[in-house]
Amino acid sequence: MRAGALKHLIIIQEPTIAVDSNGDRTDTWTEYATTWASIETGNGREFFAARQVMADLTHTIRLRYVEDLKPEMRVKYVDQKTGKTRYFNIRTILNPDERNEMLVMQALEVLI
């Protein structure tokens, strides 16, 4: 993987449950990892997972291997030019050739 292609600084977040002083539970997101990645926009018809077309996928995110990533996590990306924060729900995580060098995530951009 060429380092120059990894030009987007992303934060991978995992879901957690916070409990306040009253005992109320709130769903929150905590940082799991911060890493450089490439975010590629594409047509949902171009993405395949388990040999099935997944029509709602909108982006491919490529990054160096990060251990124990799960599809329940999400990606947070802050555009350095505009300051706009974008979120991507991870649909699949692929480990090409099972070499633990690179991960390819298929993701859906969500509006928050």
N, C-alpha and C positions, 0 to 999 in steps of 0.2 A: 504494500500500500504506500503510495506516495504521500509524504507529509504535507506537501503543498496543496493537496486536494482537501485536506481537513481544515477548512477556514471558518467554520462556525463553532463558537464556544457554546456547548450545551450543558444543561444541568439535568441529570436523571433524578427523578423524584419517586419516592415510594409512599404509598398510602399508610397513614398511621391514625390512631385514635387518641385524641387528647382528652383528659378529664380535668375539668376546672374545679375550683374549691367547693362548688355546690354539688359535685358529683355528676354533672352533666357531661355527656360524651359528645365530642365533636370530631368529625372526619377532617383531617388535615393532611398536608403533604410535607415530607421532610426530604432534605437533600441526601441522595445516596452516592452520587459521583458527579464530578465535573470533568469534562473531557472535550477534546476537539473532535469535530465530525464534519461530514459533508451532508448537506440536506438537498435532495434532488426532488423537484416537483415532477409529477408525471400524471398520466391518465390512469384511472383506476383499472382500465381494461388491460394494462400492461403488466400488472403484478400477479404473481402466482404464489400460492402457498399450498403445500401438500397436493400439488397438481390440480388445484381447483382455483378458478378465477375468483378474486375477492373484489367486488365492484366498488366498495367504499374506500379503498386505500388510495391515498392521495400523495404520499411522499415515501421516498426511500432514504433512510439515514444510515450512513456507513461510519464506523468508528473502530478504533483499536479495541481489542478484546477487554471487556470488563466482566469480572466474575460474578456469577449469580444474578444476572438480570432476569426479570420476569415480565410477562406480558401485562401484569396488573400495574406496572410502573408507567410513568409518563415522562415525556421530554419537555423541558422548558427551554425556550430559546429567546434571548433578547437581541433584537437586531441592533447592531452597533451604530448604524447610520440613522435609523429613525427612532430608536429607543422603544419601539413597539415590542411587547412581549407576546410570544406565540406558544401554544401548547399542542402537543401531539400525543395522542393515545397510541400506545404500542399494540399492534395486532399480532405480529410474528417477529421472532428473533432467530436469525439464521447464522450458523457458525460454519462458513464455507470450508469444506474438506476436514472439518472437525480438528483444525490445527490450533485453535485458541490464539489466533493472531488478529483476526478481524471479525466484526459482527456486522450483519446487514439487518436492519429493522424495517419492517413495513409498518407504516403509521398513518393515522387519520388525524388531520388537523381539526381541532375543536375550538369553538368560540366560548370564551368565559366572560 
